[in-house]
């Protein structure tokens, strides 16, 4: 991984913007969602947990568009890796991009908008844990699918900067999963406990 640093200008402002977006996005949605879970402030402001969740979801989508734009600009402003700049690598990247998109879209379809955008933190709980594809293939398929998208995009552009940024995406998602997974499990444990006490 350190050989990538020979090809990447980490002080480039587009690279810095991409790094900031990569780490800010999951931090933002986790902090806001936990705050909402504790206080229900957004639900009160918007008059409904559904409306509040939809608004947060739209903000998360916009932040992800900004992150993807910054990621792409950082790749364009950096040199290419000649060994990756070939038709075979392009097709490998295309396959990764297709696979990642499959995981992201199928996750969204399985969870719906509310399930995808932290509805459980707003008190909007699903009846049961989703276990169909892609959740029967791997845990957190949306995060890994998104990471595969960035990896594929980086390989298609023969971009060492993109590869390094993809590693940062994977790290930021891995950290987010360490916080989200147990917290979400606890929300559903509390739901089951409340149902048993009725």
ROMI-449503 format. One record per residue: residue number from 1; residue in three letters; y, z, x of N, C-alpha, C in turn. Coordinates in pm, 1 decimal. Layout:
[NUM, ALA, [Y, Z, X], [Y, Z, X], [Y, Z, X]],
...
//
This chain:
[1, UNK, [-119.4, 0.0, 81.8], [0.0, 0.0, 0.0], [126.4, 0.0, 86.6]],
[2, UNK, [120.2, 63.5, 204.0], [240.1, 71.1, 288.4], [282.6, -66.4, 340.6]],
[3, UNK, [187.3, -160.9, 351.6], [224.4, -295.3, 397.2], [321.2, -362.0, 301.1]],
[4, UNK, [318.5, -320.8, 172.8], [412.2, -376.8, 75.0], [556.3, -345.2, 111.8]],
[5, UNK, [577.3, -228.1, 171.5], [713.2, -187.2, 204.8], [777.8, -279.7, 307.1]],
[6, UNK, [695.2, -350.5, 385.6], [750.5, -447.8, 480.5], [813.2, -566.5, 408.6]],
[7, UNK, [773.6, -591.2, 284.2], [822.4, -705.9, 207.5], [925.2, -668.7, 101.4]],
[8, UNK, [949.8, -541.1, 82.6], [1033.7, -496.5, -28.6], [1159.7, -429.7, 23.5]],
[9, UNK, [1273.2, -473.3, -31.0], [1400.7, -408.2, 0.2], [1422.7, -300.2, -106.0]],
[10, UNK, [1384.4, -178.0, -72.0], [1389.7, -70.3, -171.6], [1532.7, -26.9, -202.4]],
[11, UNK, [1627.5, -65.3, -117.9], [1767.2, -29.2, -142.7], [1838.9, -132.8, -228.9]],
[12, UNK, [1772.8, -241.2, -263.2], [1831.7, -342.4, -350.2], [1862.4, -279.8, -486.3]],
[13, UNK, [1980.8, -308.2, -540.9], [2021.8, -241.3, -665.6], [1932.5, -279.6, -783.7]],
[14, UNK, [1879.0, -400.9, -786.3], [1790.4, -436.8, -898.0], [1657.5, -361.8, -888.1]],
[15, UNK, [1611.2, -340.1, -764.8], [1488.3, -263.4, -745.6], [1510.7, -118.0, -788.3]],
[16, UNK, [1623.7, -62.5, -749.1], [1656.9, 75.8, -786.5], [1667.0, 90.7, -938.2]],
[17, UNK, [1730.3, -7.5, -1003.2], [1741.9, -2.7, -1150.1], [1604.5, -6.0, -1215.0]],
[18, UNK, [1514.2, -88.5, -1161.9], [1378.9, -96.4, -1216.9], [1305.8, 36.4, -1199.6]],
[19, UNK, [1318.0, 97.3, -1083.0], [1252.9, 227.2, -1058.0], [1306.1, 332.7, -1155.0]],
[20, UNK, [1437.1, 335.7, -1172.9], [1496.4, 434.2, -1264.9], [1445.3, 413.5, -1406.9]],
[21, UNK, [1439.2, 288.3, -1452.0], [1388.2, 260.5, -1587.0], [1241.3, 300.3, -1600.2]],
[22, UNK, [1162.5, 271.9, -1497.8], [1019.0, 302.6, -1501.3], [996.4, 452.1, -1521.8]],
[23, UNK, [1072.9, 534.3, -1452.5], [1051.9, 678.7, -1464.4], [1128.5, 740.1, -1582.0]],
[24, UNK, [1242.3, 679.7, -1618.2], [1320.5, 736.0, -1727.8], [1249.0, 721.2, -1861.7]],
[25, UNK, [1191.2, 605.4, -1889.6], [1137.5, 578.2, -2023.2], [1035.3, 681.6, -2070.7]],
[26, UNK, [924.3, 704.5, -1997.9], [829.3, 804.7, -2049.0], [886.9, 946.8, -2049.5]],
[27, UNK, [976.0, 974.8, -1954.6], [1040.4, 1106.4, -1955.2], [1123.2, 1122.1, -2082.6]],
[28, UNK, [1200.9, 1020.7, -2116.1], [1284.9, 1024.7, -2236.5], [1201.9, 1047.0, -2361.2]],
[29, UNK, [1099.6, 962.4, -2383.1], [1028.6, 975.8, -2510.6], [946.7, 1102.8, -2518.3]],
[30, UNK, [900.1, 1154.1, -2406.4], [827.2, 1281.3, -2411.1], [920.1, 1399.3, -2437.2]],
[31, UNK, [1036.2, 1400.0, -2374.4], [1131.0, 1509.5, -2395.8], [1181.9, 1508.1, -2539.7]],
[32, UNK, [1221.2, 1390.7, -2588.9], [1274.2, 1381.3, -2725.7], [1166.6, 1417.8, -2828.2]],
[33, UNK, [1044.5, 1367.1, -2808.4], [937.6, 1394.5, -2904.7], [900.2, 1543.1, -2906.6]],
[34, UNK, [894.4, 1606.6, -2790.9], [862.8, 1750.2, -2789.0], [975.9, 1832.5, -2851.3]],
[35, UNK, [1097.8, 1790.5, -2825.0], [1212.5, 1858.2, -2885.2], [1205.1, 1845.7, -3037.4]],
[36, UNK, [1172.8, 1725.7, -3085.5], [1157.8, 1705.4, -3229.6], [1045.2, 1792.2, -3285.0]],
[37, UNK, [934.9, 1800.5, -3213.3], [821.8, 1880.6, -3261.1], [861.1, 2028.0, -3274.7]],
[38, UNK, [940.6, 2076.3, -3179.0], [982.3, 2216.6, -3181.5], [1090.1, 2243.7, -3286.0]],
[39, UNK, [1185.8, 2152.3, -3302.1], [1304.1, 2181.8, -3382.9], [1311.9, 2105.5, -3514.7]],
[40, UNK, [1246.5, 1991.0, -3524.6], [1257.3, 1899.4, -3639.3], [1402.4, 1854.8, -3661.6]],
[41, UNK, [1481.3, 1856.2, -3554.0], [1623.5, 1822.0, -3564.0], [1644.4, 1675.9, -3603.5]],
[42, UNK, [1570.5, 1584.0, -3544.7], [1587.4, 1442.6, -3580.0], [1548.7, 1417.1, -3725.2]],
[43, UNK, [1442.7, 1481.0, -3769.7], [1400.4, 1465.3, -3909.6], [1509.1, 1513.8, -4004.6]],
[44, UNK, [1576.3, 1622.0, -3968.3], [1685.6, 1672.9, -4052.2], [1805.6, 1578.6, -4049.4]],
[45, UNK, [1840.2, 1529.8, -3929.5], [1955.0, 1439.9, -3916.5], [1933.6, 1311.4, -3996.1]],
[46, UNK, [1813.3, 1255.8, -3987.4], [1784.1, 1129.7, -4054.9], [1734.4, 1149.0, -4198.3]],
[47, UNK, [1710.9, 1273.0, -4237.3], [1670.2, 1301.1, -4374.2], [1523.4, 1281.0, -4401.8]],
[48, UNK, [1447.4, 1241.5, -4301.6], [1305.0, 1214.5, -4320.4], [1238.3, 1202.1, -4183.5]],
[49, UNK, [1117.9, 1256.4, -4168.8], [1048.1, 1237.0, -4041.1], [1012.1, 1090.9, -4018.0]],
[50, UNK, [987.5, 1015.9, -4124.2], [953.5, 874.7, -4109.9], [1071.7, 794.6, -4054.4]],
[51, UNK, [1189.3, 816.8, -4112.6], [1308.8, 746.6, -4066.2], [1339.3, 784.2, -3921.5]],
[52, UNK, [1327.8, 911.8, -3889.5], [1353.1, 958.3, -3752.8], [1254.8, 895.0, -3655.5]],
[53, UNK, [1128.3, 888.6, -3693.8], [1026.1, 829.2, -3607.1], [1052.2, 679.6, -3587.5]],
[54, UNK, [1089.7, 610.0, -3694.6], [1121.7, 467.5, -3681.8], [1240.5, 446.6, -3588.7]],
[55, UNK, [1341.4, 531.2, -3598.3], [1458.0, 518.9, -3510.0], [1419.9, 543.0, -3364.4]],
[56, UNK, [1340.6, 647.6, -3340.4], [1295.5, 672.0, -3203.2], [1211.6, 554.9, -3153.6]],
[57, UNK, [1125.8, 500.4, -3238.9], [1043.3, 386.1, -3200.9], [1126.5, 266.0, -3161.5]],
[58, UNK, [1232.6, 239.2, -3235.5], [1321.5, 127.0, -3202.6], [1389.9, 151.7, -3067.9]],
[59, UNK, [1434.0, 274.3, -3044.7], [1497.0, 307.4, -2916.1], [1397.2, 288.7, -2802.1]],
[60, UNK, [1272.6, 333.2, -2821.4], [1170.6, 316.4, -2718.1], [1145.2, 168.4, -2691.4]],
[61, UNK, [1138.5, 87.9, -2797.1], [1120.9, -56.8, -2778.2], [1236.4, -116.7, -2698.6]],
[62, UNK, [1359.0, -78.1, -2732.2], [1474.9, -129.6, -2658.8], [1471.6, -87.4, -2512.3]],
[63, UNK, [1435.0, 39.2, -2488.2], [1423.4, 85.7, -2349.5], [1316.4, 8.3, -2273.9]],
[64, UNK, [1207.3, -26.3, -2342.2], [1102.2, -103.9, -2276.6], [1147.8, -246.5, -2246.7]],
[65, UNK, [1229.6, -304.1, -2334.3], [1286.6, -436.2, -2304.5], [1376.9, -429.3, -2181.3]],
[66, UNK, [1458.5, -324.2, -2173.5], [1546.2, -306.2, -2057.4], [1462.0, -289.2, -1930.9]],
[67, UNK, [1356.5, -208.0, -1939.1], [1270.2, -187.3, -1822.3], [1207.5, -318.7, -1777.8]],
[68, UNK, [1155.9, -396.0, -1872.0], [1093.4, -524.0, -1835.9], [1194.8, -620.5, -1775.3]],
[69, UNK, [1315.6, -619.9, -1828.0], [1421.1, -705.5, -1772.1], [1453.2, -662.7, -1628.6]],
[70, UNK, [1471.9, -533.0, -1607.3], [1501.3, -482.9, -1472.5], [1387.2, -512.0, -1376.3]],
[71, UNK, [1263.7, -497.7, -1424.5], [1144.9, -527.2, -1344.0], [1148.6, -673.9, -1299.8]],
[72, UNK, [1174.8, -763.0, -1394.4], [1177.3, -906.7, -1364.7], [1291.5, -940.5, -1268.8]],
[73, UNK, [1408.4, -882.7, -1290.8], [1521.6, -908.5, -1200.8], [1492.6, -858.2, -1059.8]],
[74, UNK, [1425.7, -744.3, -1049.4], [1390.2, -691.5, -917.4], [1293.4, -785.7, -846.0]],
[75, UNK, [1198.2, -841.3, -920.0], [1104.6, -936.8, -858.8], [1177.8, -1061.6, -811.9]],
[76, UNK, [1269.2, -1112.5, -893.8], [1340.5, -1235.6, -860.0], [1431.2, -1219.1, -738.4]],
[77, UNK, [1481.5, -1099.0, -717.1], [1575.5, -1075.8, -607.6], [1505.9, -1046.4, -474.6]],
[78, UNK, [1373.5, -1039.9, -475.6], [1297.5, -1003.8, -355.6], [1213.2, -1123.0, -308.4]],
[79, UNK, [1173.7, -1121.5, -182.8], [1092.1, -1233.3, -132.6], [951.6, -1235.1, -193.7]],
[80, UNK, [891.9, -1354.2, -192.6], [754.7, -1370.4, -240.9], [656.0, -1346.1, -127.9]],
[81, UNK, [533.2, -1314.6, -165.3], [423.6, -1297.9, -70.2], [348.0, -1430.8, -65.6]],
[82, UNK, [355.0, -1501.6, 45.8], [299.0, -1636.4, 54.9], [150.1, -1640.5, 23.0]],
[83, UNK, [75.1, -1537.9, 63.1], [-69.4, -1536.3, 36.8], [-100.6, -1531.5, -112.8]],
[84, UNK, [-8.3, -1478.5, -191.6], [-29.3, -1470.4, -336.1], [26.7, -1591.3, -410.8]],
[85, UNK, [105.9, -1669.3, -341.2], [175.0, -1781.3, -406.2], [85.7, -1904.9, -411.3]],
[86, UNK, [-18.6, -1895.8, -495.8], [-111.9, -2007.1, -510.4], [-163.2, -2011.5, -655.0]],
[87, UNK, [-225.3, -2122.4, -689.5], [-271.4, -2143.2, -826.1], [-376.2, -2039.8, -867.5]],
[88, UNK, [-469.0, -2004.9, -777.1], [-572.5, -1906.7, -809.6], [-509.6, -1772.4, -847.2]],
[89, UNK, [-413.8, -1725.9, -766.7], [-347.3, -1599.0, -795.7], [-271.3, -1605.4, -927.3]],
[90, UNK, [-209.9, -1719.4, -952.3], [-137.6, -1736.5, -1077.5], [-231.7, -1717.5, -1196.5]],
[91, UNK, [-350.2, -1777.3, -1188.7], [-446.2, -1764.5, -1299.1], [-503.3, -1622.9, -1309.9]],
[92, UNK, [-522.7, -1556.0, -1196.7], [-565.4, -1415.5, -1200.4], [-458.9, -1331.7, -1271.5]],
[93, UNK, [-333.5, -1356.0, -1236.2], [-224.3, -1284.6, -1301.7], [-218.4, -1314.0, -1450.5]],
[94, UNK, [-243.9, -1439.8, -1486.1], [-243.3, -1479.2, -1627.1], [-353.8, -1408.1, -1705.4]],
[95, UNK, [-471.9, -1395.0, -1644.1], [-583.4, -1323.4, -1708.6], [-547.6, -1175.5, -1727.1]],
[96, UNK, [-488.7, -1116.0, -1624.6], [-447.1, -975.8, -1636.2], [-341.1, -959.3, -1745.0]],
[97, UNK, [-246.8, -1051.2, -1749.5], [-142.6, -1046.6, -1851.8], [-203.4, -1060.7, -1991.9]],
[98, UNK, [-297.6, -1151.4, -2006.3], [-365.0, -1168.6, -2135.4], [-445.1, -1045.8, -2175.6]],
[99, UNK, [-517.0, -987.8, -2079.8], [-596.2, -867.3, -2107.0], [-505.8, -750.1, -2144.0]],
[100, UNK, [-398.5, -734.8, -2068.4], [-304.1, -626.9, -2097.6], [-241.9, -641.7, -2235.0]],
[101, UNK, [-205.1, -765.2, -2268.7], [-146.6, -791.0, -2399.9], [-247.0, -761.7, -2510.8]],
[102, UNK, [-373.3, -797.6, -2488.6], [-477.9, -767.0, -2586.1], [-487.3, -616.2, -2610.5]],
[103, UNK, [-485.9, -537.9, -2503.4], [-494.6, -392.8, -2517.8], [-370.6, -334.9, -2586.6]],
[104, UNK, [-253.2, -383.9, -2550.5], [-129.9, -332.4, -2610.8], [-125.0, -365.7, -2759.9]],
[105, UNK, [-147.8, -492.0, -2793.3], [-138.3, -532.9, -2934.3], [-248.2, -470.4, -3020.2]],
[106, UNK, [-370.8, -465.1, -2967.8], [-478.8, -405.6, -3046.8], [-458.3, -254.8, -3064.0]],
[107, UNK, [-398.8, -189.8, -2965.1], [-364.4, -47.1, -2979.3], [-261.5, -28.9, -3088.6]],
[108, UNK, [-160.1, -115.3, -3086.4], [-55.6, -107.7, -3187.9], [-113.2, -129.5, -3327.7]],
[109, UNK, [-200.8, -227.3, -3340.2], [-261.1, -254.6, -3470.9], [-350.1, -139.2, -3517.1]],
[110, UNK, [-419.5, -75.7, -3424.7], [-506.8, 37.0, -3460.3], [-426.4, 160.7, -3499.9]],
[111, UNK, [-313.5, 183.1, -3433.2], [-234.3, 304.0, -3457.3], [-123.5, 284.4, -3560.0]],
[112, UNK, [-74.8, 162.2, -3573.8], [42.0, 137.8, -3657.2], [169.0, 180.1, -3584.7]],
[113, UNK, [283.6, 150.3, -3644.9], [411.1, 181.8, -3580.5], [427.3, 332.3, -3561.7]],
[114, UNK, [400.4, 407.8, -3667.4], [417.2, 554.1, -3662.3], [323.6, 616.5, -3559.0]],
[115, UNK, [197.9, 574.5, -3557.4], [102.4, 628.5, -3461.8], [136.7, 591.3, -3318.8]],
[116, UNK, [187.8, 470.7, -3299.8], [225.0, 425.6, -3166.1], [345.1, 502.5, -3113.4]],
[117, UNK, [441.9, 526.0, -3199.1], [568.1, 584.5, -3154.5], [580.7, 731.9, -3191.8]],
[118, UNK, [474.7, 806.5, -3160.9], [477.0, 952.4, -3158.0], [496.4, 1017.5, -3293.8]],
[119, UNK, [444.9, 955.7, -3397.9], [456.6, 1012.0, -3532.1], [399.3, 1151.8, -3542.5]],
[120, UNK, [295.6, 1181.3, -3465.6], [235.9, 1315.1, -3473.1], [334.0, 1423.4, -3428.0]],
[121, UNK, [426.6, 1389.5, -3340.0], [528.1, 1486.3, -3297.6], [629.0, 1512.1, -3409.8]],
[122, UNK, [636.9, 1419.5, -3503.9], [726.3, 1433.9, -3618.7], [654.9, 1498.6, -3736.7]],
[123, UNK, [529.6, 1538.4, -3716.4], [451.9, 1598.7, -3823.8], [380.7, 1496.8, -3911.1]],
[124, UNK, [381.7, 1370.6, -3870.4], [314.1, 1264.7, -3945.6], [179.4, 1241.3, -3876.1]],
[125, UNK, [78.0, 1309.1, -3926.1], [-50.7, 1308.1, -3857.7], [-146.6, 1207.9, -3920.5]],
[126, UNK, [-228.2, 1147.6, -3835.9], [-331.8, 1057.3, -3883.7], [-446.8, 1141.4, -3938.4]],
[127, UNK, [-524.8, 1081.7, -4026.3], [-637.9, 1153.2, -4085.7], [-742.2, 1190.2, -3980.4]],
[128, UNK, [-766.7, 1098.3, -3887.6], [-867.8, 1121.0, -3783.9], [-828.5, 1045.2, -3658.5]],
[129, UNK, [-887.2, 1085.4, -3549.0], [-863.7, 1017.9, -3421.5], [-914.5, 873.6, -3431.1]],
[130, UNK, [-835.2, 780.4, -3378.6], [-874.2, 639.7, -3380.3], [-980.6, 618.9, -3272.2]],
[131, UNK, [-1093.8, 563.1, -3313.7], [-1204.6, 542.8, -3218.3], [-1248.7, 397.4, -3208.6]],
[132, UNK, [-1186.3, 307.9, -3286.6], [-1225.0, 166.9, -3279.0], [-1152.7, 100.0, -3161.6]],
[133, UNK, [-1187.0, -27.6, -3138.9], [-1127.6, -101.5, -3028.4], [-975.9, -96.2, -3036.2]],
[134, UNK, [-910.3, -73.5, -2927.3], [-956.8, -63.5, -2789.3], [-985.4, 78.8, -2742.5]],
[135, UNK, [-973.1, 175.4, -2834.4], [-991.3, 315.5, -2797.3], [-1136.8, 349.3, -2767.8]],
[136, UNK, [-1229.6, 263.3, -2809.6], [-1370.2, 285.0, -2775.5], [-1404.0, 226.6, -2639.1]],
[137, UNK, [-1308.4, 156.9, -2577.8], [-1330.2, 97.6, -2445.7], [-1269.7, 185.5, -2336.2]],
[138, UNK, [-1149.2, 237.3, -2359.5], [-1085.4, 325.4, -2262.7], [-982.1, 413.2, -2331.4]],
[139, UNK, [-951.8, 525.8, -2268.6], [-847.2, 614.5, -2318.5], [-711.2, 554.8, -2283.6]],
[140, UNK, [-614.9, 577.4, -2367.4], [-477.5, 531.8, -2345.7], [-467.2, 381.9, -2317.2]],
[141, UNK, [-527.6, 299.5, -2402.9], [-528.4, 155.4, -2377.2], [-390.0, 91.5, -2378.2]],
[142, UNK, [-295.4, 152.6, -2449.2], [-161.8, 93.7, -2450.0], [-95.4, 110.2, -2313.5]],
[143, UNK, [-110.9, 225.7, -2253.1], [-53.5, 247.5, -2120.4], [-121.5, 159.0, -2015.9]],
[144, UNK, [-253.8, 153.8, -2019.2], [-324.1, 71.7, -1920.0], [-302.6, -76.8, -1945.4]],
[145, UNK, [-289.4, -114.6, -2071.9], [-258.5, -253.3, -2103.5], [-120.7, -293.0, -2053.1]],
[146, UNK, [-24.1, -204.6, -2071.1], [110.7, -229.8, -2022.1], [111.8, -241.1, -1869.3]],
[147, UNK, [36.2, -154.0, -1803.7], [26.1, -159.8, -1658.1], [-36.6, -292.1, -1614.8]],
[148, UNK, [-141.4, -336.4, -1686.2], [-203.8, -465.8, -1655.4], [-105.5, -580.3, -1675.2]],
[149, UNK, [-19.4, -570.0, -1775.8], [83.3, -672.6, -1797.1], [175.4, -682.8, -1676.0]],
[150, UNK, [223.0, -568.1, -1628.1], [312.3, -569.6, -1512.7], [240.2, -619.6, -1387.2]],
[151, UNK, [114.6, -581.6, -1371.5], [37.7, -629.3, -1256.6], [19.2, -781.0, -1263.3]],
[152, UNK, [-18.6, -829.7, -1380.4], [-35.1, -973.6, -1396.6], [93.7, -1049.1, -1372.6]],
[153, UNK, [202.9, -998.3, -1425.9], [334.8, -1060.6, -1408.7], [372.2, -1063.9, -1260.8]],
[154, UNK, [342.6, -955.6, -1188.9], [373.5, -948.4, -1045.3], [291.7, -1048.0, -965.3]],
[155, UNK, [163.3, -1058.4, -997.2], [76.9, -1152.6, -925.2], [117.8, -1296.4, -955.7]],
[156, UNK, [149.8, -1325.3, -1080.7], [194.2, -1460.2, -1117.5], [319.8, -1500.1, -1040.4]],
[157, UNK, [403.9, -1402.7, -1008.5], [527.1, -1429.9, -934.4], [512.5, -1404.4, -784.2]],
[158, UNK, [389.4, -1374.9, -739.8], [362.1, -1349.6, -597.4], [461.0, -1248.3, -540.3]],
[159, UNK, [484.7, -1141.7, -615.8], [592.3, -1049.0, -582.8], [542.8, -915.6, -527.1]],
[160, UNK, [567.1, -890.5, -399.5], [534.4, -758.2, -344.9], [616.0, -647.6, -413.7]],
[161, UNK, [742.1, -677.9, -445.4], [823.9, -578.9, -515.9], [761.3, -547.2, -651.7]],
[162, UNK, [712.2, -650.5, -720.7], [645.8, -629.5, -849.1], [520.6, -545.7, -835.7]],
[163, UNK, [443.6, -568.4, -729.3], [322.2, -489.1, -707.7], [357.0, -342.2, -684.5]],
[164, UNK, [461.1, -318.0, -605.6], [503.2, -180.7, -580.3], [555.7, -116.0, -709.1]],
[165, UNK, [634.5, -190.5, -784.8], [684.5, -137.9, -911.9], [570.7, -112.2, -1010.4]],
[166, UNK, [468.6, -197.4, -1009.7], [352.6, -176.0, -1096.6], [282.2, -45.3, -1061.1]],
[167, UNK, [271.6, -17.9, -932.3], [211.1, 109.9, -890.9], [292.8, 226.6, -945.4]],
[168, UNK, [425.1, 213.0, -946.1], [510.5, 318.6, -1000.7], [493.9, 331.0, -1151.9]],
[169, UNK, [475.9, 217.2, -1220.5], [448.0, 220.8, -1364.5], [319.5, 299.8, -1389.3]],
[170, UNK, [214.6, 268.8, -1312.2], [86.3, 337.8, -1328.6], [101.2, 488.0, -1303.7]],
[171, UNK, [177.0, 524.1, -1202.2], [199.3, 666.4, -1171.5], [275.9, 733.8, -1285.6]],
[172, UNK, [381.6, 667.8, -1333.3], [461.4, 729.9, -1440.6], [379.1, 747.5, -1567.4]],
[173, UNK, [293.0, 650.3, -1597.6], [206.9, 663.1, -1715.1], [100.1, 770.5, -1693.5]],
[174, UNK, [45.4, 778.2, -1573.1], [-56.1, 880.8, -1545.6], [2.9, 1020.2, -1564.0]],
[175, UNK, [126.8, 1039.0, -1518.6], [193.1, 1168.6, -1537.6], [217.4, 1193.7, -1686.0]],
[176, UNK, [265.9, 1091.4, -1757.2], [291.3, 1106.3, -1901.3], [163.5, 1143.7, -1975.1]],
[177, UNK, [50.3, 1081.6, -1937.8], [-77.1, 1111.2, -2004.7], [-119.1, 1256.5, -1984.2]],
[178, UNK, [-86.5, 1312.4, -1867.8], [-121.9, 1451.5, -1840.5], [-48.7, 1546.9, -1934.3]],
[179, UNK, [69.0, 1508.0, -1979.0], [145.7, 1590.7, -2071.9], [115.1, 1557.0, -2217.3]],
[180, UNK, [105.5, 1428.3, -2247.5], [87.6, 1386.9, -2386.2], [-49.9, 1422.1, -2441.7]],
[181, UNK, [-153.9, 1397.3, -2364.3], [-290.1, 1418.7, -2412.8], [-314.6, 1560.2, -2462.5]],
[182, UNK, [-297.0, 1661.0, -2378.8], [-320.6, 1798.6, -2423.5], [-226.5, 1842.1, -2536.1]],
[183, UNK, [-101.3, 1794.7, -2532.3], [-5.3, 1832.8, -2636.0], [-47.6, 1775.6, -2771.1]],
[184, UNK, [-87.8, 1650.1, -2771.8], [-132.3, 1586.6, -2895.6], [-259.0, 1653.1, -2948.0]],
[185, UNK, [-352.1, 1684.5, -2858.4], [-473.9, 1754.1, -2899.3], [-440.9, 1888.2, -2964.5]],
[186, UNK, [-342.5, 1957.3, -2910.2], [-302.5, 2086.5, -2966.4], [-241.4, 2070.2, -3105.7]],
[187, UNK, [-164.3, 1963.5, -3126.2], [-107.6, 1936.6, -3259.0], [-220.5, 1921.2, -3361.6]],
[188, UNK, [-323.8, 1845.8, -3325.7], [-433.7, 1823.6, -3420.1], [-522.4, 1946.8, -3434.3]],
[189, UNK, [-531.2, 2028.8, -3329.7], [-603.8, 2156.0, -3341.2], [-533.7, 2246.2, -3442.5]],
[190, UNK, [-401.8, 2248.6, -3435.2], [-324.8, 2329.3, -3530.4], [-343.5, 2275.8, -3672.5]],
[191, UNK, [-352.3, 2144.2, -3687.7], [-375.3, 2085.2, -3820.6], [-510.3, 2130.4, -3876.2]],
[192, UNK, [-614.3, 2123.5, -3792.5], [-747.7, 2166.1, -3836.1], [-750.8, 2314.3, -3869.9]],
[193, UNK, [-683.0, 2393.9, -3789.2], [-679.6, 2538.0, -3813.6], [-609.2, 2567.5, -3946.1]],
[194, UNK, [-498.8, 2497.7, -3972.2], [-426.5, 2517.6, -4097.9], [-511.1, 2474.3, -4216.8]],
[195, UNK, [-587.6, 2366.9, -4201.2], [-673.7, 2317.9, -4311.0], [-785.4, 2417.7, -4339.1]],
[196, UNK, [-839.4, 2482.7, -4236.2], [-945.9, 2580.8, -4255.4], [-894.5, 2707.5, -4323.8]],
[197, UNK, [-768.2, 2741.0, -4298.1], [-709.9, 2863.4, -4355.2], [-671.6, 2847.2, -4501.0]],
[198, UNK, [-672.5, 2724.1, -4553.0], [-634.8, 2702.4, -4694.4], [-748.2, 2738.6, -4787.1]],
//
